Amino acid sequence: MYPTRILRAQHGEKPNITGFDIRKFAHSAGQPRYDPWERAEAWRYTGIFSRWNRFKGAFPGLGIATVAFVAYLGYEKMFLNDEHHGEGHGEGHH
């Protein structure tokens, strides 16, 4: 850091010679009452571009894959039981 910046920081912020304060201006302006682009931007958040539809389209096939995986887990649990599961790993295992 330059020594001049350290000295300037000790004295506080340098006043604007025009007297214009951007913070006061932004505070007094507030939110605009009318946005001229509001109607042009409205289509982005409605219909097929709504938040839910964008989320739904982000993971195509996730629902079908989840159902198929659960069905496979059920099939495996019911029909593909390992016959010697639970026995000790002693002699004669293999």
Biopython code that builds the backbone (N, CA, C, O; Angstrom):
import numpy as np
from Bio.PDB.StructureBuilder import StructureBuilder

atoms = [
    (1, "MET", "N", (0.854, -1.172, 0.000)),
    (1, "MET", "CA", (0.000, 0.000, 0.000)),
    (1, "MET", "C", (0.899, 1.233, 0.000)),
    (1, "MET", "O", (1.930, 1.262, 0.672)),
    (2, "TYR", "N", (0.505, 2.227, -0.745)),
    (2, "TYR", "CA", (1.306, 3.437, -0.863)),
    (2, "TYR", "C", (1.152, 4.314, 0.377)),
    (2, "TYR", "O", (0.076, 4.360, 0.972)),
    (3, "PRO", "N", (2.213, 5.007, 0.768)),
    (3, "PRO", "CA", (2.133, 5.869, 1.947)),
    (3, "PRO", "C", (1.107, 6.990, 1.788)),
    (3, "PRO", "O", (0.515, 7.431, 2.773)),
    (4, "THR", "N", (0.891, 7.455, 0.554)),
    (4, "THR", "CA", (-0.085, 8.531, 0.358)),
    (4, "THR", "C", (-1.502, 8.050, 0.649)),
    (4, "THR", "O", (-2.329, 8.807, 1.157)),
    (5, "ARG", "N", (-1.778, 6.791, 0.325)),
    (5, "ARG", "CA", (-3.119, 6.261, 0.617)),
    (5, "ARG", "C", (-3.332, 6.119, 2.114)),
    (5, "ARG", "O", (-4.435, 6.340, 2.614)),
    (6, "ILE", "N", (-2.288, 5.753, 2.822)),
    (6, "ILE", "CA", (-2.405, 5.629, 4.274)),
    (6, "ILE", "C", (-2.688, 6.996, 4.886)),
    (6, "ILE", "O", (-3.544, 7.125, 5.762)),
    (7, "LEU", "N", (-1.973, 8.010, 4.426)),
    (7, "LEU", "CA", (-2.191, 9.366, 4.950)),
    (7, "LEU", "C", (-3.583, 9.875, 4.597)),
    (7, "LEU", "O", (-4.246, 10.508, 5.419)),
    (8, "ARG", "N", (-4.027, 9.596, 3.365)),
    (8, "ARG", "CA", (-5.348, 10.045, 2.947)),
    (8, "ARG", "C", (-6.446, 9.329, 3.751)),
    (8, "ARG", "O", (-7.476, 9.928, 4.061)),
    (9, "ALA", "N", (-6.229, 8.061, 4.085)),
    (9, "ALA", "CA", (-7.215, 7.298, 4.847)),
    (9, "ALA", "C", (-7.349, 7.830, 6.270)),
    (9, "ALA", "O", (-8.414, 7.709, 6.875)),
    (10, "GLN", "N", (-6.295, 8.410, 6.804)),
    (10, "GLN", "CA", (-6.365, 8.967, 8.156)),
    (10, "GLN", "C", (-7.246, 10.201, 8.210)),
    (10, "GLN", "O", (-7.869, 10.475, 9.236)),
    (11, "HIS", "N", (-7.304, 10.947, 7.120)),
    (11, "HIS", "CA", (-8.073, 12.190, 7.102)),
    (11, "HIS", "C", (-9.526, 11.988, 6.684)),
    (11, "HIS", "O", (-10.301, 12.944, 6.674)),
    (12, "GLY", "N", (-9.894, 10.796, 6.350)),
    (12, "GLY", "CA", (-11.266, 10.520, 5.947)),
    (12, "GLY", "C", (-11.423, 10.623, 4.447)),
    (12, "GLY", "O", (-10.447, 10.769, 3.711)),
    (13, "GLU", "N", (-12.659, 10.544, 4.006)),
    (13, "GLU", "CA", (-12.931, 10.562, 2.586)),
    (13, "GLU", "C", (-12.776, 11.965, 2.024)),
    (13, "GLU", "O", (-13.150, 12.945, 2.668)),
    (14, "LYS", "N", (-12.227, 12.055, 0.832)),
    (14, "LYS", "CA", (-12.008, 13.342, 0.182)),
    (14, "LYS", "C", (-13.347, 13.893, -0.307)),
    (14, "LYS", "O", (-14.081, 13.183, -0.995)),
    (15, "PRO", "N", (-13.681, 15.124, 0.028)),
    (15, "PRO", "CA", (-14.972, 15.661, -0.410)),
    (15, "PRO", "C", (-14.986, 15.929, -1.914)),
    (15, "PRO", "O", (-13.961, 16.259, -2.509)),
    (16, "ASN", "N", (-16.147, 15.782, -2.505)),
    (16, "ASN", "CA", (-16.307, 16.024, -3.929)),
    (16, "ASN", "C", (-16.371, 17.527, -4.163)),
    (16, "ASN", "O", (-17.092, 18.235, -3.458)),
    (17, "ILE", "N", (-15.624, 18.019, -5.146)),
    (17, "ILE", "CA", (-15.573, 19.469, -5.357)),
    (17, "ILE", "C", (-16.872, 20.006, -5.951)),
    (17, "ILE", "O", (-17.152, 21.199, -5.837)),
    (18, "THR", "N", (-17.676, 19.139, -6.586)),
    (18, "THR", "CA", (-18.936, 19.606, -7.160)),
    (18, "THR", "C", (-20.054, 19.631, -6.125)),
    (18, "THR", "O", (-21.079, 20.279, -6.337)),
    (19, "GLY", "N", (-19.867, 18.932, -5.007)),
    (19, "GLY", "CA", (-20.906, 18.871, -3.993)),
    (19, "GLY", "C", (-21.945, 17.788, -4.262)),
    (19, "GLY", "O", (-22.907, 17.651, -3.506)),
    (20, "PHE", "N", (-21.760, 17.020, -5.332)),
    (20, "PHE", "CA", (-22.702, 15.965, -5.682)),
    (20, "PHE", "C", (-22.372, 14.718, -4.884)),
    (20, "PHE", "O", (-21.233, 14.252, -4.902)),
    (21, "ASP", "N", (-23.367, 14.170, -4.177)),
    (21, "ASP", "CA", (-23.168, 12.951, -3.396)),
    (21, "ASP", "C", (-24.005, 11.839, -4.014)),
    (21, "ASP", "O", (-25.234, 11.888, -3.976)),
    (22, "ILE", "N", (-23.352, 10.857, -4.571)),
    (22, "ILE", "CA", (-24.059, 9.769, -5.262)),
    (22, "ILE", "C", (-24.901, 8.950, -4.296)),
    (22, "ILE", "O", (-25.950, 8.438, -4.688)),
    (23, "ARG", "N", (-24.476, 8.810, -3.054)),
    (23, "ARG", "CA", (-25.253, 8.030, -2.083)),
    (23, "ARG", "C", (-26.583, 8.711, -1.776)),
    (23, "ARG", "O", (-27.619, 8.050, -1.708)),
    (24, "LYS", "N", (-26.554, 10.021, -1.592)),
    (24, "LYS", "CA", (-27.803, 10.758, -1.342)),
    (24, "LYS", "C", (-28.726, 10.683, -2.552)),
    (24, "LYS", "O", (-29.943, 10.558, -2.409)),
    (25, "PHE", "N", (-28.142, 10.760, -3.742)),
    (25, "PHE", "CA", (-28.942, 10.691, -4.959)),
    (25, "PHE", "C", (-29.620, 9.330, -5.094)),
    (25, "PHE", "O", (-30.808, 9.260, -5.408)),
    (26, "ALA", "N", (-28.879, 8.258, -4.862)),
    (26, "ALA", "CA", (-29.441, 6.910, -4.974)),
    (26, "ALA", "C", (-30.517, 6.690, -3.917)),
    (26, "ALA", "O", (-31.526, 6.039, -4.192)),
    (27, "HIS", "N", (-30.319, 7.220, -2.720)),
    (27, "HIS", "CA", (-31.314, 7.066, -1.654)),
    (27, "HIS", "C", (-32.598, 7.825, -1.979)),
    (27, "HIS", "O", (-33.695, 7.327, -1.726)),
    (28, "SER", "N", (-32.467, 9.005, -2.526)),
    (28, "SER", "CA", (-33.658, 9.795, -2.839)),
    (28, "SER", "C", (-34.399, 9.247, -4.054)),
    (28, "SER", "O", (-35.617, 9.391, -4.161)),
    (29, "ALA", "N", (-33.660, 8.615, -4.972)),
    (29, "ALA", "CA", (-34.306, 8.082, -6.168)),
    (29, "ALA", "C", (-35.161, 6.867, -5.824)),
    (29, "ALA", "O", (-36.256, 6.722, -6.367)),
    (30, "GLY", "N", (-34.694, 5.998, -4.944)),
    (30, "GLY", "CA", (-35.459, 4.811, -4.546)),
    (30, "GLY", "C", (-35.685, 3.870, -5.714)),
    (30, "GLY", "O", (-34.917, 3.854, -6.676)),
    (31, "GLN", "N", (-36.744, 3.089, -5.618)),
    (31, "GLN", "CA", (-37.100, 2.164, -6.677)),
    (31, "GLN", "C", (-37.904, 2.895, -7.754)),
    (31, "GLN", "O", (-38.737, 3.741, -7.431)),
    (32, "PRO", "N", (-37.668, 2.584, -9.014)),
    (32, "PRO", "CA", (-38.465, 3.230, -10.058)),
    (32, "PRO", "C", (-39.920, 2.781, -9.996)),
    (32, "PRO", "O", (-40.213, 1.613, -9.743)),
    (33, "ARG", "N", (-40.812, 3.715, -10.230)),
    (33, "ARG", "CA", (-42.241, 3.383, -10.188)),
    (33, "ARG", "C", (-42.667, 2.577, -11.404)),
    (33, "ARG", "O", (-43.599, 1.776, -11.322)),
    (34, "TYR", "N", (-42.009, 2.775, -12.506)),
    (34, "TYR", "CA", (-42.377, 2.074, -13.732)),
    (34, "TYR", "C", (-41.112, 1.569, -14.411)),
    (34, "TYR", "O", (-40.174, 2.332, -14.641)),
    (35, "ASP", "N", (-41.093, 0.297, -14.724)),
    (35, "ASP", "CA", (-39.968, -0.280, -15.430)),
    (35, "ASP", "C", (-40.369, -0.442, -16.893)),
    (35, "ASP", "O", (-41.250, -1.246, -17.199)),
    (36, "PRO", "N", (-39.749, 0.298, -17.797)),
    (36, "PRO", "CA", (-40.165, 0.203, -19.199)),
    (36, "PRO", "C", (-39.894, -1.166, -19.827)),
    (36, "PRO", "O", (-40.489, -1.493, -20.853)),
    (37, "TRP", "N", (-39.010, -1.971, -19.233)),
    (37, "TRP", "CA", (-38.700, -3.286, -19.773)),
    (37, "TRP", "C", (-39.498, -4.393, -19.101)),
    (37, "TRP", "O", (-39.301, -5.568, -19.410)),
    (38, "GLU", "N", (-40.383, -4.042, -18.198)),
    (38, "GLU", "CA", (-41.128, -5.056, -17.441)),
    (38, "GLU", "C", (-41.933, -5.976, -18.355)),
    (38, "GLU", "O", (-41.904, -7.196, -18.196)),
    (39, "ARG", "N", (-42.639, -5.401, -19.295)),
    (39, "ARG", "CA", (-43.462, -6.205, -20.196)),
    (39, "ARG", "C", (-42.595, -7.072, -21.110)),
    (39, "ARG", "O", (-42.966, -8.204, -21.420)),
    (40, "ALA", "N", (-41.456, -6.558, -21.537)),
    (40, "ALA", "CA", (-40.578, -7.316, -22.419)),
    (40, "ALA", "C", (-39.904, -8.472, -21.690)),
    (40, "ALA", "O", (-39.566, -9.477, -22.315)),
    (41, "GLU", "N", (-39.704, -8.350, -20.393)),
    (41, "GLU", "CA", (-39.035, -9.391, -19.624)),
    (41, "GLU", "C", (-40.012, -10.382, -18.980)),
    (41, "GLU", "O", (-39.573, -11.406, -18.456)),
    (42, "ALA", "N", (-41.304, -10.112, -19.004)),
    (42, "ALA", "CA", (-42.286, -10.932, -18.298)),
    (42, "ALA", "C", (-42.342, -12.361, -18.841)),
    (42, "ALA", "O", (-42.609, -13.291, -18.080)),
    (43, "TRP", "N", (-42.100, -12.556, -20.125)),
    (43, "TRP", "CA", (-42.194, -13.886, -20.710)),
    (43, "TRP", "C", (-41.166, -14.845, -20.127)),
    (43, "TRP", "O", (-41.355, -16.060, -20.194)),
    (44, "ARG", "N", (-40.083, -14.326, -19.557)),
    (44, "ARG", "CA", (-39.039, -15.193, -19.030)),
    (44, "ARG", "C", (-39.475, -15.979, -17.803)),
    (44, "ARG", "O", (-38.858, -16.991, -17.471)),
    (45, "TYR", "N", (-40.515, -15.539, -17.132)),
    (45, "TYR", "CA", (-40.915, -16.136, -15.859)),
    (45, "TYR", "C", (-42.315, -16.734, -15.885)),
    (45, "TYR", "O", (-42.869, -17.038, -14.828)),
    (46, "THR", "N", (-42.891, -16.908, -17.046)),
    (46, "THR", "CA", (-44.250, -17.453, -17.143)),
    (46, "THR", "C", (-44.260, -18.623, -18.121)),
    (46, "THR", "O", (-43.329, -18.805, -18.906)),
    (47, "GLY", "N", (-45.312, -19.396, -18.061)),
    (47, "GLY", "CA", (-45.518, -20.492, -19.010)),
    (47, "GLY", "C", (-44.444, -21.550, -18.928)),
    (47, "GLY", "O", (-44.113, -22.039, -17.848)),
    (48, "ILE", "N", (-43.904, -21.896, -20.077)),
    (48, "ILE", "CA", (-42.898, -22.962, -20.111)),
    (48, "ILE", "C", (-41.572, -22.515, -19.507)),
    (48, "ILE", "O", (-40.704, -23.351, -19.256)),
    (49, "PHE", "N", (-41.397, -21.229, -19.269)),
    (49, "PHE", "CA", (-40.161, -20.721, -18.683)),
    (49, "PHE", "C", (-40.294, -20.429, -17.193)),
    (49, "PHE", "O", (-39.429, -19.768, -16.618)),
    (50, "SER", "N", (-41.368, -20.913, -16.555)),
    (50, "SER", "CA", (-41.534, -20.680, -15.121)),
    (50, "SER", "C", (-40.447, -21.430, -14.349)),
    (50, "SER", "O", (-39.785, -22.310, -14.898)),
    (51, "ARG", "N", (-40.269, -21.082, -13.093)),
    (51, "ARG", "CA", (-39.209, -21.685, -12.278)),
    (51, "ARG", "C", (-39.397, -23.204, -12.195)),
    (51, "ARG", "O", (-38.425, -23.952, -12.303)),
    (52, "TRP", "N", (-40.633, -23.662, -12.004)),
    (52, "TRP", "CA", (-40.879, -25.100, -11.876)),
    (52, "TRP", "C", (-40.551, -25.829, -13.180)),
    (52, "TRP", "O", (-39.932, -26.893, -13.164)),
    (53, "ASN", "N", (-40.961, -25.261, -14.286)),
    (53, "ASN", "CA", (-40.690, -25.922, -15.563)),
    (53, "ASN", "C", (-39.204, -25.935, -15.895)),
    (53, "ASN", "O", (-38.716, -26.893, -16.494)),
    (54, "ARG", "N", (-38.478, -24.892, -15.517)),
    (54, "ARG", "CA", (-37.034, -24.898, -15.737)),
    (54, "ARG", "C", (-36.364, -25.938, -14.855)),
    (54, "ARG", "O", (-35.417, -26.591, -15.294)),
    (55, "PHE", "N", (-36.826, -26.109, -13.632)),
    (55, "PHE", "CA", (-36.261, -27.125, -12.735)),
    (55, "PHE", "C", (-36.576, -28.528, -13.234)),
    (55, "PHE", "O", (-35.737, -29.429, -13.204)),
    (56, "LYS", "N", (-37.812, -28.680, -13.692)),
    (56, "LYS", "CA", (-38.239, -29.988, -14.175)),
    (56, "LYS", "C", (-37.432, -30.404, -15.400)),
    (56, "LYS", "O", (-37.122, -31.586, -15.556)),
    (57, "GLY", "N", (-37.097, -29.489, -16.247)),
    (57, "GLY", "CA", (-36.331, -29.794, -17.441)),
    (57, "GLY", "C", (-34.843, -29.929, -17.191)),
    (57, "GLY", "O", (-34.104, -30.336, -18.087)),
    (58, "ALA", "N", (-34.386, -29.595, -15.990)),
    (58, "ALA", "CA", (-32.952, -29.656, -15.707)),
    (58, "ALA", "C", (-32.463, -31.098, -15.564)),
    (58, "ALA", "O", (-31.296, -31.380, -15.836)),
    (59, "PHE", "N", (-33.333, -32.011, -15.142)),
    (59, "PHE", "CA", (-32.962, -33.406, -14.939)),
    (59, "PHE", "C", (-33.902, -34.317, -15.716)),
    (59, "PHE", "O", (-34.757, -34.964, -15.111)),
    (60, "PRO", "N", (-33.771, -34.386, -17.021)),
    (60, "PRO", "CA", (-34.686, -35.224, -17.790)),
    (60, "PRO", "C", (-34.452, -36.703, -17.488)),
    (60, "PRO", "O", (-33.312, -37.166, -17.466)),
    (61, "GLY", "N", (-35.511, -37.420, -17.261)),
    (61, "GLY", "CA", (-35.415, -38.848, -17.006)),
    (61, "GLY", "C", (-35.126, -39.217, -15.563)),
    (61, "GLY", "O", (-35.024, -40.402, -15.244)),
    (62, "LEU", "N", (-34.991, -38.230, -14.678)),
    (62, "LEU", "CA", (-34.680, -38.548, -13.287)),
    (62, "LEU", "C", (-35.821, -39.321, -12.626)),
    (62, "LEU", "O", (-35.565, -40.251, -11.861)),
    (63, "GLY", "N", (-37.065, -38.957, -12.903)),
    (63, "GLY", "CA", (-38.207, -39.658, -12.309)),
    (63, "GLY", "C", (-38.300, -41.104, -12.760)),
    (63, "GLY", "O", (-38.522, -42.001, -11.947)),
    (64, "ILE", "N", (-38.132, -41.327, -14.048)),
    (64, "ILE", "CA", (-38.192, -42.682, -14.587)),
    (64, "ILE", "C", (-37.039, -43.524, -14.044)),
    (64, "ILE", "O", (-37.221, -44.696, -13.715)),
    (65, "ALA", "N", (-35.863, -42.927, -13.952)),
    (65, "ALA", "CA", (-34.701, -43.661, -13.439)),
    (65, "ALA", "C", (-34.885, -44.027, -11.973)),
    (65, "ALA", "O", (-34.488, -45.114, -11.550)),
    (66, "THR", "N", (-35.479, -43.135, -11.198)),
    (66, "THR", "CA", (-35.713, -43.414, -9.778)),
    (66, "THR", "C", (-36.690, -44.569, -9.612)),
    (66, "THR", "O", (-36.462, -45.459, -8.793)),
    (67, "VAL", "N", (-37.762, -44.565, -10.372)),
    (67, "VAL", "CA", (-38.755, -45.646, -10.297)),
    (67, "VAL", "C", (-38.132, -46.972, -10.734)),
    (67, "VAL", "O", (-38.372, -48.005, -10.109)),
    (68, "ALA", "N", (-37.339, -46.950, -11.797)),
    (68, "ALA", "CA", (-36.701, -48.177, -12.264)),
    (68, "ALA", "C", (-35.716, -48.710, -11.223)),
    (68, "ALA", "O", (-35.631, -49.921, -11.020)),
    (69, "PHE", "N", (-34.982, -47.831, -10.570)),
    (69, "PHE", "CA", (-34.027, -48.264, -9.552)),
    (69, "PHE", "C", (-34.735, -48.880, -8.356)),
    (69, "PHE", "O", (-34.289, -49.902, -7.835)),
    (70, "VAL", "N", (-35.827, -48.277, -7.916)),
    (70, "VAL", "CA", (-36.596, -48.823, -6.793)),
    (70, "VAL", "C", (-37.193, -50.175, -7.171)),
    (70, "VAL", "O", (-37.220, -51.093, -6.351)),
    (71, "ALA", "N", (-37.671, -50.302, -8.404)),
    (71, "ALA", "CA", (-38.215, -51.583, -8.851)),
    (71, "ALA", "C", (-37.125, -52.659, -8.867)),
    (71, "ALA", "O", (-37.376, -53.800, -8.479)),
    (72, "TYR", "N", (-35.930, -52.304, -9.307)),
    (72, "TYR", "CA", (-34.833, -53.266, -9.305)),
    (72, "TYR", "C", (-34.451, -53.665, -7.877)),
    (72, "TYR", "O", (-34.178, -54.837, -7.618)),
    (73, "LEU", "N", (-34.431, -52.716, -6.963)),
    (73, "LEU", "CA", (-34.127, -53.044, -5.570)),
    (73, "LEU", "C", (-35.156, -54.010, -4.994)),
    (73, "LEU", "O", (-34.802, -54.929, -4.257)),
    (74, "GLY", "N", (-36.423, -53.806, -5.326)),
    (74, "GLY", "CA", (-37.468, -54.725, -4.871)),
    (74, "GLY", "C", (-37.303, -56.102, -5.477)),
    (74, "GLY", "O", (-37.457, -57.109, -4.786)),
    (75, "TYR", "N", (-36.990, -56.156, -6.766)),
    (75, "TYR", "CA", (-36.762, -57.437, -7.435)),
    (75, "TYR", "C", (-35.569, -58.161, -6.822)),
    (75, "TYR", "O", (-35.632, -59.368, -6.588)),
    (76, "GLU", "N", (-34.503, -57.449, -6.562)),
    (76, "GLU", "CA", (-33.313, -58.049, -5.972)),
    (76, "GLU", "C", (-33.592, -58.584, -4.570)),
    (76, "GLU", "O", (-33.125, -59.663, -4.207)),
    (77, "LYS", "N", (-34.342, -57.838, -3.799)),
    (77, "LYS", "CA", (-34.666, -58.259, -2.430)),
    (77, "LYS", "C", (-35.549, -59.513, -2.440)),
    (77, "LYS", "O", (-35.371, -60.400, -1.605)),
    (78, "MET", "N", (-36.483, -59.588, -3.365)),
    (78, "MET", "CA", (-37.445, -60.689, -3.372)),
    (78, "MET", "C", (-36.901, -61.956, -4.059)),
    (78, "MET", "O", (-37.100, -63.059, -3.550)),
    (79, "PHE", "N", (-36.232, -61.814, -5.182)),
    (79, "PHE", "CA", (-35.912, -62.984, -6.004)),
    (79, "PHE", "C", (-34.432, -63.333, -6.097)),
    (79, "PHE", "O", (-34.108, -64.467, -6.452)),
    (80, "LEU", "N", (-33.550, -62.444, -5.805)),
    (80, "LEU", "CA", (-32.128, -62.716, -5.981)),
    (80, "LEU", "C", (-31.414, -62.858, -4.639)),
    (80, "LEU", "O", (-30.329, -62.308, -4.450)),
    (81, "ASN", "N", (-32.015, -63.587, -3.719)),
    (81, "ASN", "CA", (-31.386, -63.803, -2.421)),
    (81, "ASN", "C", (-30.171, -64.708, -2.573)),
    (81, "ASN", "O", (-30.188, -65.678, -3.332)),
    (82, "ASP", "N", (-29.129, -64.373, -1.843)),
    (82, "ASP", "CA", (-27.936, -65.198, -1.808)),
    (82, "ASP", "C", (-28.205, -66.335, -0.831)),
    (82, "ASP", "O", (-28.530, -66.082, 0.329)),
    (83, "GLU", "N", (-28.076, -67.583, -1.277)),
    (83, "GLU", "CA", (-28.475, -68.735, -0.475)),
    (83, "GLU", "C", (-27.618, -68.924, 0.770)),
    (83, "GLU", "O", (-28.142, -69.337, 1.805)),
    (84, "HIS", "N", (-26.347, -68.642, 0.710)),
    (84, "HIS", "CA", (-25.507, -68.865, 1.873)),
    (84, "HIS", "C", (-25.122, -67.549, 2.562)),
    (84, "HIS", "O", (-24.072, -67.465, 3.199)),
    (85, "HIS", "N", (-25.927, -66.580, 2.441)),
    (85, "HIS", "CA", (-25.656, -65.299, 3.097)),
    (85, "HIS", "C", (-25.871, -65.442, 4.604)),
    (85, "HIS", "O", (-26.875, -66.007, 5.038)),
    (86, "GLY", "N", (-24.956, -64.945, 5.381)),
    (86, "GLY", "CA", (-25.088, -65.008, 6.827)),
    (86, "GLY", "C", (-24.281, -66.112, 7.466)),
    (86, "GLY", "O", (-24.125, -66.140, 8.687)),
    (87, "GLU", "N", (-23.758, -67.030, 6.652)),
    (87, "GLU", "CA", (-22.928, -68.093, 7.204)),
    (87, "GLU", "C", (-21.560, -67.516, 7.539)),
    (87, "GLU", "O", (-21.138, -66.500, 6.986)),
    (88, "GLY", "N", (-20.894, -68.176, 8.439)),
    (88, "GLY", "CA", (-19.547, -67.739, 8.802)),
    (88, "GLY", "C", (-18.576, -67.967, 7.683)),
    (88, "GLY", "O", (-18.837, -68.768, 6.786)),
    (89, "HIS", "N", (-17.476, -67.289, 7.718)),
    (89, "HIS", "CA", (-16.446, -67.416, 6.693)),
    (89, "HIS", "C", (-15.385, -68.404, 7.148)),
    (89, "HIS", "O", (-14.188, -68.145, 7.024)),
    (90, "GLY", "N", (-15.823, -69.514, 7.667)),
    (90, "GLY", "CA", (-14.890, -70.543, 8.152)),
    (90, "GLY", "C", (-14.494, -71.506, 7.061)),
    (90, "GLY", "O", (-14.367, -71.131, 5.896)),
    (91, "GLU", "N", (-14.302, -72.745, 7.448)),
    (91, "GLU", "CA", (-13.867, -73.773, 6.539)),
    (91, "GLU", "C", (-14.983, -74.140, 5.569)),
    (91, "GLU", "O", (-16.165, -74.074, 5.908)),
    (92, "GLY", "N", (-14.601, -74.518, 4.387)),
    (92, "GLY", "CA", (-15.576, -74.965, 3.404)),
    (92, "GLY", "C", (-16.411, -73.852, 2.800)),
    (92, "GLY", "O", (-17.492, -74.108, 2.269)),
    (93, "HIS", "N", (-15.940, -72.653, 2.871)),
    (93, "HIS", "CA", (-16.735, -71.529, 2.329)),
    (93, "HIS", "C", (-16.711, -71.529, 0.813)),
    (93, "HIS", "O", (-17.725, -71.260, 0.170)),
    (94, "HIS", "N", (-15.574, -71.826, 0.251)),
    (94, "HIS", "CA", (-15.495, -71.740, -1.204)),
    (94, "HIS", "C", (-15.526, -73.085, -1.784)),
    (94, "HIS", "O", (-15.469, -73.232, -3.005)),
]
sb = StructureBuilder()
sb.init_structure("model")
sb.init_model(0)
sb.init_chain("A")
sb.init_seg("    ")
for serial, (resi, resn, name, xyz) in enumerate(atoms, 1):
    if name == "N":
        sb.init_residue(resn, " ", resi, " ")
    sb.init_atom(name, np.array(xyz, "f"), 0.0, 1.0, " ", f" {name:<3s}", serial, name[0])
structure = sb.get_structure()
